[in-house]
Amino acid sequence: MVDLHSHFLPNIDDGAKNAVQSIAMLKESFSQGVRLCIATPHATIHCNNDIEEFLLARKRAIALLKSNLTNRNDIPKLSVGAEVYWDNNINQYENIERLCIYGTNALLVEFPLSRHISKYAEEWFYELNRKGIIPVIAHIDRYVFWEEIFEKLEGLKVNYQINASKFLSISGRILLRKILKYDKNYIISSDMHNTSTRACNMAAAYKKAKSKYPHIAEDLFLNNAKNILREVNLF
């Protein structure tokens, strides 16, 4: 499996607090069958300098993790990106493409948890596409306005990430049945932040998906993400 959305880098956001926790998260991820895991720490961008500061903080977090890794045989292969908070027009900032998943044109973005998508969303996403960037909307399952997102972004190049945890509850599976009726490019990811309250649950979710959606489970958990990451550079 491929995990496109996770927060295992230490001491950078509300994910792993230190390298010990980072490594524990990665070992658990590997034990569940994840073979490539992308670190996507939260990034809020309100000026060009915010991009540089984020990249510097991410570089420090990567260095801290690498200095504590003594064995890579029991963790997934790793790469990095960002989870960009879309509360303004990020197209106005130079070098926004540097927040894409490393070596790709895929940019993970999340919306504010409001009642509606911004009225400018279609224009903003169109401009991203013009730059050659393909957005991946993080945890589409969390937004009450998910149908509005599908409607506004129809015809644009967009991927949709779903949290694996939705497969593990009745209410989550009911919502998934509604979402998956739409013909979109979906990617299941853990969005893991720790080893307890927001742990990796990819194995259990994959098992449930195989029973409920056997014809698309491999696409959801592997193939759709691999298509995005085919040019990925690992750290």
RODO-2510 file (C-alpha; in nm, 4 decimals, decimal comma):
residues 235
     n   res          X          Y          Z
     1     m     0,0000     0,0000     0,0000
     2     v     0,0900     0,3655    -0,0424
     3     d     0,0102     0,6232     0,2276
     4     l    -0,0124     0,9635     0,0626
     5     h    -0,1144     1,1639     0,3715
     6     s     0,0549     1,1312     0,7102
     7     h     0,2137     1,3372     0,9853
     8     f     0,5115     1,1303     1,0977
     9     l     0,7801     1,3996     1,0796
    10     p     0,8851     1,4956     1,4329
    11     n     0,8262     1,8272     1,6035
    12     i     0,6815     2,0224     1,3107
    13     d     0,3016     2,0150     1,3517
    14     d     0,0369     1,8296     1,5534
    15     g     0,1773     1,4930     1,4425
    16     a     0,4761     1,3097     1,5891
    17     k     0,6230     1,4944     1,8876
    18     n     0,9711     1,3439     1,8614
    19     a     1,1787     1,1033     1,6536
    20     v     1,0981     0,8086     1,8803
    21     q     0,7274     0,8517     1,8099
    22     s     0,7993     0,9047     1,4393
    23     i     0,9825     0,5751     1,4136
    24     a     0,7114     0,3924     1,6082
    25     m     0,4507     0,5276     1,3656
    26     l     0,6539     0,4190     1,0651
    27     k     0,7151     0,0706     1,2038
    28     e     0,3432     0,0262     1,2652
    29     s     0,2688     0,1534     0,9158
    30     f     0,5132    -0,0962     0,7645
    31     s     0,3680    -0,3825     0,9672
    32     q     0,0276    -0,3026     0,8162
    33     g     0,1578    -0,3324     0,4616
    34     v     0,2456     0,0278     0,3735
    35     r     0,5567     0,0339     0,1553
    36     l     0,5695     0,4037     0,0680
    37     c     0,4715     0,6751     0,3164
    38     i     0,4578     1,0477     0,2397
    39     a     0,5071     1,3026     0,5176
    40     t     0,2627     1,5898     0,4671
    41     p     0,3024     1,8341     0,7573
    42     h     0,0535     2,1183     0,7841
    43     a     0,1460     2,4370     0,5978
    44     t    -0,0431     2,7660     0,6215
    45     i     0,0760     3,0096     0,3552
    46     h    -0,0085     3,3792     0,3737
    47     c     0,3054     3,5213     0,2105
    48     n     0,6055     3,4058     0,0082
    49     n     0,8220     3,3935     0,3183
    50     d     0,5871     3,1378     0,4770
    51     i     0,6888     2,8888     0,2072
    52     e     1,0582     2,9308     0,2829
    53     e     1,0006     2,9044     0,6580
    54     f     0,7946     2,5900     0,6148
    55     l     1,0560     2,4261     0,3924
    56     l     1,3278     2,5088     0,6447
    57     a     1,1233     2,3614     0,9312
    58     r     1,0530     2,0510     0,7242
    59     k     1,4223     2,0146     0,6417
    60     r     1,5074     2,0248     1,0134
    61     a     1,2406     1,7641     1,0890
    62     i     1,3724     1,5326     0,8163
    63     a     1,7272     1,5688     0,9495
    64     l     1,6112     1,4878     1,3023
    65     l     1,4325     1,1749     1,1846
    66     k     1,7212     1,0576     0,9672
    67     s     1,9700     1,1019     1,2509
    68     n     1,7631     0,8630     1,4633
    69     l     1,7012     0,5976     1,1983
    70     t     1,9354     0,3065     1,2540
    71     n     1,7371     0,0481     1,0594
    72     r     1,5345     0,1117     0,7450
    73     n     1,4354    -0,2498     0,6870
    74     d     1,1243    -0,2281     0,9039
    75     i     0,9833     0,1049     0,7854
    76     p     0,8330     0,2126     0,4507
    77     k     1,0208     0,4080     0,1893
    78     l     0,9736     0,7766     0,2624
    79     s     0,9106     1,1021     0,0825
    80     v     0,7712     1,4436     0,1698
    81     g     0,5160     1,7012     0,0688
    82     a     0,2832     1,9313     0,2616
    83     e    -0,0811     1,9607     0,3581
    84     v    -0,1548     2,3155     0,2478
    85     y    -0,4373     2,4991     0,4213
    86     w    -0,6452     2,6629     0,1496
    87     d    -0,7880     2,9731     0,3149
    88     n    -0,6734     3,2168     0,0446
    89     n    -0,5516     3,2169    -0,3152
    90     i    -0,2213     3,0323    -0,2886
    91     n    -0,1594     3,0898    -0,6606
    92     q    -0,0429     3,4432    -0,5778
    93     y     0,2708     3,3166    -0,4037
    94     e     0,5912     3,2372    -0,5875
    95     n     0,7263     2,8831    -0,5713
    96     i     0,4014     2,7268    -0,4504
    97     e     0,5006     2,4225    -0,6559
    98     r     0,7773     2,3566    -0,4024
    99     l     0,5070     2,2330    -0,1648
   100     c     0,4086     1,9532    -0,4016
   101     i     0,4974     1,5985    -0,3049
   102     y     0,8684     1,5838    -0,3781
   103     g     0,9439     1,5049    -0,7410
   104     t     0,5791     1,5263    -0,8521
   105     n     0,3175     1,7854    -0,9495
   106     a     0,0711     1,6644    -0,6805
   107     l    -0,0233     1,9174    -0,4115
   108     l    -0,2197     1,8027    -0,1051
   109     v    -0,4618     2,0744     0,0084
   110     e    -0,7253     2,0990     0,2797
   111     f    -1,0198     2,3352     0,3140
   112     p    -1,1411     2,5189     0,6238
   113     l    -1,4169     2,3220     0,7963
   114     s    -1,6883     2,5723     0,7076
   115     r    -2,0322     2,5152     0,5590
   116     h    -1,9445     2,5940     0,1981
   117     i    -1,6507     2,5931    -0,0392
   118     s    -1,5122     2,9352    -0,1365
   119     k    -1,6896     3,0962    -0,4305
   120     y    -1,3459     3,1464    -0,5867
   121     a    -1,2452     2,7792    -0,5645
   122     e    -1,3069     2,6942    -0,9291
   123     e    -1,0881     2,9827    -1,0473
   124     w    -0,8133     2,9032    -0,7965
   125     f    -0,8005     2,5362    -0,8921
   126     y    -0,8050     2,6247    -1,2606
   127     e    -0,4997     2,8445    -1,2082
   128     l    -0,3221     2,5612    -1,0264
   129     n    -0,3904     2,3342    -1,3221
   130     r    -0,2516     2,6012    -1,5555
   131     k     0,0707     2,5899    -1,3545
   132     g     0,0821     2,2140    -1,4127
   133     i    -0,0139     2,1323    -1,0530
   134     i    -0,2678     1,8585    -0,9801
   135     p    -0,4365     1,9150    -0,6415
   136     v    -0,5193     1,6288    -0,4084
   137     i    -0,7994     1,7361    -0,1759
   138     a    -0,7255     1,5992     0,1701
   139     h    -0,9914     1,3982     0,3550
   140     i    -1,2840     1,4836     0,1277
   141     d    -1,4925     1,2793     0,3726
   142     r    -1,4570     1,5484     0,6408
   143     y    -1,6347     1,8280     0,4572
   144     v    -2,0105     1,8699     0,4864
   145     f    -1,9923     2,0424     0,1466
   146     w    -1,8198     1,7528    -0,0341
   147     e    -2,0894     1,7391    -0,3034
   148     e    -2,0441     2,1113    -0,3634
   149     i    -1,6712     2,0489    -0,4105
   150     f    -1,7412     1,7851    -0,6739
   151     e    -1,9809     2,0199    -0,8529
   152     k    -1,7556     2,3263    -0,8552
   153     l    -1,4418     2,1364    -0,9610
   154     e    -1,6056     1,9251    -1,2311
   155     g    -1,3850     1,9117    -1,5401
   156     l    -1,0648     2,0139    -1,3596
   157     k    -0,7698     1,7865    -1,2840
   158     v    -0,8236     1,6997    -0,9173
   159     n    -0,7691     1,3922    -0,6991
   160     y    -0,9591     1,3189    -0,3802
   161     q    -0,8069     1,1643    -0,0673
   162     i    -1,0246     0,9720     0,1801
   163     n    -0,9191     0,8856     0,5356
   164     a    -0,8888     0,5123     0,5958
   165     s    -1,0762     0,5455     0,9258
   166     k    -1,4028     0,5965     0,7364
   167     f    -1,4063     0,2253     0,6516
   168     l    -1,4069     0,1330     1,0192
   169     s    -1,7405     0,2734     1,1364
   170     i    -2,0972     0,2257     1,0206
   171     s    -2,1512     0,5993     0,9747
   172     g    -1,8249     0,6230     0,7824
   173     r    -1,9184     0,3411     0,5477
   174     i    -2,2595     0,4978     0,4841
   175     l    -2,0867     0,8198     0,3834
   176     l    -1,8401     0,6305     0,1649
   177     r    -2,1223     0,4653    -0,0266
   178     k    -2,2503     0,8119    -0,1154
   179     i    -1,9073     0,9516    -0,2090
   180     l    -1,7898     0,6523    -0,4124
   181     k    -2,0990     0,6685    -0,6337
   182     y    -1,9272     0,9623    -0,8029
   183     d    -1,6715     0,8704    -1,0667
   184     k    -1,3631     1,0415    -0,9249
   185     n    -0,9979     0,9530    -0,8678
   186     y    -0,9863     0,8520    -0,4990
   187     i    -0,6869     0,7718    -0,2807
   188     i    -0,7125     0,6157     0,0654
   189     s    -0,4555     0,7378     0,3199
   190     s    -0,4083     0,7123     0,6946
   191     d    -0,3741     1,0798     0,7961
   192     m    -0,1944     0,9343     1,0976
   193     h    -0,0727     1,1730     1,3661
   194     n     0,0377     0,9357     1,6443
   195     t     0,0224     0,5735     1,7558
   196     s    -0,2922     0,6001     1,9693
   197     t    -0,5829     0,8346     1,8965
   198     r    -0,4936     0,8945     1,5299
   199     a    -0,2898     0,5893     1,4435
   200     c    -0,2331     0,4165     1,1119
   201     n    -0,5291     0,1937     1,0310
   202     m    -0,4585     0,1075     0,6686
   203     a    -0,4622    -0,2715     0,7134
   204     a    -0,8046    -0,2844     0,8776
   205     a    -0,9446    -0,0377     0,6263
   206     y    -0,8032    -0,2339     0,3333
   207     k    -0,9575    -0,5552     0,4640
   208     k    -1,2970    -0,3860     0,4886
   209     a    -1,2578    -0,2294     0,1442
   210     k    -1,1742    -0,5680    -0,0095
   211     s    -1,5019    -0,7043     0,1224
   212     k    -1,7166    -0,4024     0,0307
   213     y    -1,5488    -0,2814    -0,2893
   214     p    -1,3385    -0,5730    -0,4224
   215     h    -1,3284    -0,4344    -0,7777
   216     i    -1,1667    -0,1023    -0,6776
   217     a    -0,9811    -0,1765    -0,3516
   218     e    -0,6399    -0,2037    -0,5203
   219     d    -0,6952     0,1269    -0,6986
   220     l    -0,8019     0,2997    -0,3777
   221     f    -0,5093     0,1808    -0,1660
   222     l    -0,2304     0,1484    -0,4211
   223     n    -0,2723     0,2118    -0,7930
   224     n    -0,4232     0,5624    -0,7875
   225     a    -0,1508     0,6861    -0,5533
   226     k     0,1242     0,5149    -0,7544
   227     n     0,0036     0,6930    -1,0666
   228     i     0,0624     1,0272    -0,8927
   229     l     0,3946     0,9241    -0,7392
   230     r     0,5577     0,7579    -1,0369
   231     e     0,8286     1,0258    -1,0465
   232     v     0,8756     1,0408    -0,6704
   233     n     1,2202     1,1041    -0,5182
   234     l     1,2781     0,9372    -0,1829
   235     f     1,4747     1,0797     0,1097
***
